[in-house]
C-alpha cells in the first residue's frame, strides 16, 4: 500500500489542515507514523508541547486530549528542558485502527508558550470499496455533529 508523507512547522497555538478528501471518497488513510521535533535550537528553550491530529476541524487549540474522543486520531506529548541533564521526552500515541477518507487537522499548543514544533506524518493509503467508503464517510460526518 502506498505511503503519503506530510511535514510542516507549527507555531504555538497553530492549526494546520492536511487536505485528503476526494470527490468519491474511495481512498482511505491510516496514520502509521507521527513524529515531532522542536523547531527551535535543541536545548535552547523549555517546551511542554501537545500536538494532536483530529478528524474534524478545530476552532480551539487543545491543551488536553481525551482518548475517548472519537475524533482524535493521534497525539504527541513533547517535553524539552533547557538543561541537558533532563533531555527530551516524546510520547506518541496513534490510533492506527482508525481509517478516514476526509481532511485531517493538526493542533499545537506549547504550555510554556512560544515553542515551534516540526511534525512528520506518514499515512498509509487504502483503496476503499463502496461499503468501506460509506462507513468511513458516515463516521466522519457523524463526528462533525
Backbone bond lengths (Angstrom), bond angles and torsions (degrees), N, CA, C in turn:
res aa  C-N    CA-C-N  psi(-1)  N-CA   C-N-CA  omega(-1)  CA-C   N-CA-C  phi
1 X - - - 1.440 - - 1.534 109.13 -
2 X 1.313 116.78 135.76 1.476 120.28 -179.20 1.531 111.85 -65.74
3 X 1.327 114.60 150.68 1.466 122.23 177.22 1.529 107.89 -114.07
4 X 1.338 116.34 132.33 1.462 121.72 172.44 1.518 107.23 -107.56
5 X 1.327 116.24 138.53 1.460 119.93 179.94 1.521 110.14 -117.12
6 X 1.306 114.58 147.42 1.460 122.63 178.21 1.516 107.36 -137.52
7 X 1.322 115.32 143.28 1.463 119.62 177.87 1.512 108.49 -147.70
8 X 1.317 114.78 155.10 1.449 118.89 179.66 1.510 111.40 -171.67
9 X 1.311 115.04 174.47 1.462 123.17 177.48 1.514 106.88 -120.62
10 X 1.320 116.77 126.54 1.457 121.83 -177.75 1.519 110.91 -115.71
11 X 1.310 115.71 132.53 1.460 121.53 172.13 1.527 108.68 -75.71
12 X 1.307 116.45 162.61 1.461 121.23 173.84 1.524 108.51 -59.93
13 X 1.328 116.81 131.00 1.454 121.71 178.11 1.524 114.09 85.22
14 X 1.338 117.67 7.97 1.465 121.15 -176.20 1.522 112.42 -85.64
15 X 1.337 114.45 155.07 1.463 123.45 172.41 1.527 106.78 -128.32
16 X 1.336 117.05 123.59 1.461 122.62 177.52 1.524 109.42 -112.10
17 X 1.323 115.47 149.16 1.459 122.02 175.76 1.513 108.67 -114.08
18 X 1.329 116.75 132.37 1.459 122.27 171.35 1.515 106.25 -107.73
19 X 1.324 115.37 114.56 1.467 121.50 -175.54 1.520 109.89 -81.57
20 X 1.332 116.36 119.53 1.458 122.52 -177.39 1.530 112.94 -128.58
21 X 1.321 117.89 -19.54 1.463 120.30 -172.00 1.534 111.34 -61.02
22 X 1.315 114.33 150.66 1.464 121.66 174.98 1.524 107.58 -125.66
23 X 1.313 116.37 166.80 1.466 119.77 -179.46 1.519 112.42 -63.43
24 X 1.330 117.41 -37.05 1.464 118.92 -176.54 1.530 113.64 -105.32
25 X 1.326 119.16 -4.80 1.466 122.31 177.26 1.517 114.02 66.94
26 X 1.333 117.46 20.88 1.465 120.56 -173.90 1.529 113.69 -82.29
27 X 1.324 117.61 -6.22 1.460 120.68 178.10 1.516 108.75 -111.98
28 X 1.322 115.37 122.92 1.455 121.35 176.78 1.513 109.77 -106.04
29 X 1.311 115.41 167.96 1.460 121.48 -178.63 1.522 109.87 -139.40
30 X 1.320 113.71 155.07 1.460 122.26 174.31 1.523 105.77 -139.72
31 X 1.332 118.08 135.43 1.469 121.32 177.56 1.525 108.30 -75.47
32 X 1.337 116.35 125.96 1.463 120.51 176.93 1.529 112.14 -110.99
33 X 1.334 116.53 -20.45 1.467 119.53 178.37 1.524 108.86 -150.73
34 X 1.326 116.21 136.68 1.461 122.59 176.37 1.522 106.05 -143.23
35 X 1.332 116.23 105.63 1.459 121.32 -177.78 1.515 109.82 -123.24
36 X 1.330 115.63 150.38 1.462 120.95 179.26 1.519 109.56 -133.95
37 X 1.322 114.10 157.30 1.457 121.57 176.40 1.525 107.13 -153.89
38 X 1.284 115.87 147.32 1.457 119.49 -179.32 1.525 111.39 -56.95
39 X 1.315 115.12 148.18 1.456 121.35 174.71 1.512 111.19 -97.12
40 X 1.311 116.53 0.51 1.459 122.64 177.90 1.527 108.47 -105.46
41 X 1.300 117.76 172.82 1.460 121.24 177.32 1.529 107.60 -62.29
42 X 1.345 117.67 121.90 1.467 119.47 -178.06 1.530 111.48 -53.91
43 X 1.322 115.67 132.16 1.449 121.77 179.88 1.511 114.79 81.82
44 X 1.349 117.38 -2.14 1.458 119.39 -176.90 1.525 112.69 -85.87
45 X 1.311 117.08 -20.58 1.460 120.71 179.74 1.520 109.75 -140.05
46 X 1.314 114.90 163.54 1.456 120.01 172.33 1.518 107.80 -95.27
47 X 1.327 115.07 140.28 1.455 119.96 -178.32 1.519 109.61 -144.91
48 X 1.312 115.81 135.75 1.458 122.86 169.69 1.519 104.31 -129.23
49 X 1.339 115.10 94.72 1.459 120.85 -171.20 1.518 111.98 -111.87
50 X 1.314 114.33 148.54 1.456 122.73 173.61 1.520 107.15 -124.99
51 X 1.324 116.06 119.29 1.458 121.82 172.85 1.514 107.07 -113.46
52 X 1.324 116.80 136.71 1.460 121.04 -178.32 1.517 109.61 -138.01
53 X 1.341 114.92 151.07 1.456 122.49 177.44 1.521 107.49 -116.06
54 X 1.332 115.32 131.08 1.458 122.63 -173.19 1.520 111.36 -124.64
55 X 1.330 116.23 153.03 1.471 122.48 175.12 1.518 112.04 -81.93
56 X 1.295 117.88 -20.56 1.466 121.75 -173.93 1.524 110.22 -122.00
57 X 1.340 116.72 153.49 1.473 119.44 178.52 1.526 111.03 -57.02
58 X 1.324 115.41 142.09 1.461 121.82 178.89 1.524 109.10 -109.91
59 X 1.310 116.57 136.34 1.458 120.92 177.14 1.528 110.79 -105.02
60 X 1.333 115.72 -19.04 1.465 122.44 179.38 1.523 107.11 -127.70
61 X 1.316 116.80 139.23 1.459 120.69 178.55 1.528 108.64 -81.40
62 X 1.326 115.39 124.33 1.464 121.44 -175.61 1.522 112.00 -69.46
63 X 1.332 115.72 138.01 1.460 122.04 171.90 1.526 110.42 -101.91
64 X 1.328 116.06 -11.83 1.462 122.29 177.16 1.527 107.62 -140.35
65 X 1.330 116.44 162.73 1.451 121.09 173.13 1.521 108.79 -129.99
66 X 1.316 114.66 151.64 1.452 122.77 178.47 1.524 106.39 -122.67
67 X 1.328 117.45 112.97 1.461 120.42 -176.85 1.527 112.66 -64.90
68 X 1.302 118.37 -12.06 1.462 121.40 176.01 1.534 111.32 -82.36
69 X 1.319 117.76 -9.23 1.467 122.16 -179.82 1.531 108.90 -72.19
70 X 1.339 118.61 116.12 1.467 120.70 -176.91 1.527 113.77 -70.48
71 X 1.328 118.18 -7.83 1.467 120.64 178.92 1.525 112.47 -92.91
72 X 1.329 117.65 -6.97 1.466 122.70 179.43 1.525 109.76 -84.74
73 X 1.337 116.85 127.15 1.467 121.91 179.81 1.528 112.83 -105.19
74 X 1.327 117.80 -31.95 1.464 121.55 -178.56 1.521 108.97 -165.75
75 X 1.335 115.51 158.81 1.463 120.57 177.16 1.525 109.30 -152.95
76 X 1.324 115.25 148.96 1.465 122.08 174.66 1.523 108.03 -131.49
77 X 1.312 115.33 129.41 1.460 123.57 173.54 1.533 105.02 -103.99
78 X 1.333 117.42 114.14 1.470 122.43 -173.61 1.526 108.71 -119.53
79 X 1.331 115.73 129.02 1.466 120.68 -179.87 1.516 109.70 -130.18
80 X 1.320 115.00 128.53 1.462 120.70 178.13 1.523 108.10 -134.55
81 X 1.332 115.95 131.56 1.464 121.20 177.53 1.516 109.29 -105.46
82 X 1.327 115.94 152.16 1.460 118.89 177.13 1.525 111.44 -79.53
83 X 1.322 117.89 -5.20 1.458 123.57 175.47 1.533 107.87 -99.06
84 X 1.325 118.09 117.76 1.465 122.68 -176.26 1.523 113.44 -57.34
85 X 1.326 117.41 -24.46 1.462 120.11 -178.43 1.524 112.21 -63.29
86 X 1.339 117.29 -24.54 1.459 120.63 -177.45 1.528 112.87 -91.00
87 X 1.316 117.83 -23.64 1.457 120.95 177.34 1.518 113.70 69.30
88 X 1.335 114.10 -164.35 1.461 122.35 -178.16 1.521 108.38 -118.77
89 X 1.308 116.58 137.40 1.455 121.81 178.18 1.520 108.15 -125.18
90 X 1.325 116.45 130.63 1.457 121.42 175.38 1.513 109.20 -133.44
91 X 1.294 116.92 132.38 1.458 121.86 -178.21 1.518 107.92 -126.69
92 X 1.339 117.42 105.00 1.457 120.76 -177.73 1.524 110.51 -103.33
93 X 1.317 115.03 139.33 1.460 122.66 175.94 1.519 107.07 -128.34
94 X 1.337 116.26 125.87 1.457 121.66 177.64 1.517 108.02 -123.25
95 X 1.314 116.34 128.24 1.464 120.84 174.58 1.525 106.71 -88.64
96 X 1.347 115.81 81.89 1.460 121.00 -169.69 1.522 114.46 -76.22
97 X 1.317 117.90 -2.59 1.466 119.26 175.01 1.529 111.10 -87.00
98 X 1.328 116.75 -8.77 1.471 121.54 -179.37 1.527 110.55 -79.42
99 X 1.321 116.41 121.87 1.461 122.02 175.41 1.526 107.62 -111.35
100 X 1.322 116.06 133.20 1.468 121.20 -177.50 1.513 108.60 -136.15
101 X 1.331 116.70 157.33 1.466 120.71 179.36 1.528 111.81 -133.82
102 X 1.307 116.11 22.46 1.458 122.36 178.93 1.529 109.18 -124.40
103 X 1.323 116.93 176.69 1.460 121.80 177.90 1.530 110.46 -60.00
104 X 1.339 116.04 154.07 1.457 120.65 174.12 1.530 108.63 -122.20
105 X 1.334 115.94 162.11 1.461 121.97 -171.36 1.518 109.39 -132.97
106 X 1.330 116.08 131.90 1.452 122.29 179.30 1.519 109.45 -108.47
107 X 1.322 115.65 140.62 1.461 120.55 174.28 1.527 108.90 -125.04
108 X 1.336 115.11 150.17 1.467 120.41 176.89 1.522 109.14 -136.92
109 X 1.330 115.22 127.80 1.457 121.79 175.70 1.518 108.74 -133.15
110 X 1.334 116.62 123.28 1.459 122.20 173.08 1.523 107.20 -99.49
111 X 1.314 117.37 115.10 1.468 121.81 -175.30 1.525 112.39 -65.93
112 X 1.332 117.46 -23.39 1.456 120.32 178.09 1.525 111.10 -92.24
113 X 1.317 116.34 -11.54 1.461 121.85 174.26 1.505 115.56 89.33
114 X 1.322 115.41 125.04 1.445 120.52 167.06 1.513 118.89 101.11
115 X 1.325 120.12 -19.11 1.465 119.87 -176.29 1.522 111.07 -71.35
116 X 1.328 115.45 142.74 1.459 121.74 173.03 1.525 107.30 -97.02
117 X 1.335 116.24 149.16 1.462 120.13 179.44 1.524 110.53 -132.73
118 X 1.338 115.31 134.84 1.454 122.03 170.81 1.523 108.24 -86.18
119 X 1.329 116.35 147.44 1.457 119.77 172.90 1.521 109.81 -132.09
120 X 1.318 114.58 153.16 1.456 123.11 176.00 1.520 106.52 -138.13
121 X 1.330 115.92 123.53 1.463 121.30 -178.31 1.517 108.91 -126.11
122 X 1.329 115.97 133.70 1.460 121.80 171.34 1.523 107.91 -112.28
123 X 1.329 114.88 128.96 1.462 121.47 178.16 1.519 109.05 -116.84
124 X 1.304 116.27 130.17 1.457 121.39 173.79 1.524 107.62 -83.53
125 X 1.322 116.58 127.67 1.460 121.15 176.86 1.525 108.79 -84.70
126 X 1.331 115.32 137.45 1.460 121.35 -178.72 1.516 108.03 -131.16
127 X 1.328 116.79 126.49 1.464 121.03 176.04 1.526 107.18 -76.24
128 X 1.335 116.32 122.36 1.456 121.62 -178.38 1.523 110.36 -98.90
129 X 1.330 115.85 134.91 1.462 118.08 171.19 1.526 107.59 -79.30
130 X 1.310 117.42 176.29 1.465 121.14 -174.46 1.526 112.37 -57.98
131 X 1.338 118.06 -41.81 1.471 120.86 -179.94 1.525 111.25 -66.49
132 X 1.341 117.56 -45.64 1.468 121.18 179.12 1.524 110.78 -63.64
133 X 1.331 116.65 -39.41 1.455 122.60 177.51 1.524 110.00 -59.06
134 X 1.326 115.87 -48.10 1.470 121.08 -178.90 1.526 110.71 -61.94
135 X 1.338 116.53 -45.20 1.470 120.51 -179.42 1.525 110.55 -62.36
136 X 1.340 117.61 -47.58 1.472 121.06 -178.94 1.517 110.64 -61.73
137 X 1.331 116.51 -45.13 1.470 119.95 -179.21 1.521 111.06 -64.34
138 X 1.328 117.57 -44.53 1.480 120.49 179.57 1.522 111.30 -63.17
139 X 1.348 117.34 -40.26 1.459 120.05 177.59 1.523 110.39 -61.69
140 X 1.346 116.99 -41.77 1.455 120.19 179.80 1.522 111.21 -67.55
141 X 1.321 117.24 -40.37 1.475 120.67 178.64 1.526 109.85 -65.46
142 X 1.324 116.72 -42.63 1.470 121.02 179.91 1.527 110.44 -62.63
143 X 1.324 117.20 -34.54 1.466 121.24 179.56 1.533 111.70 -66.72
144 X 1.326 117.01 -24.91 1.470 120.60 -179.65 1.511 112.74 -74.81
145 X 1.337 117.69 -22.06 1.475 118.66 -176.44 1.498 112.88 -93.22
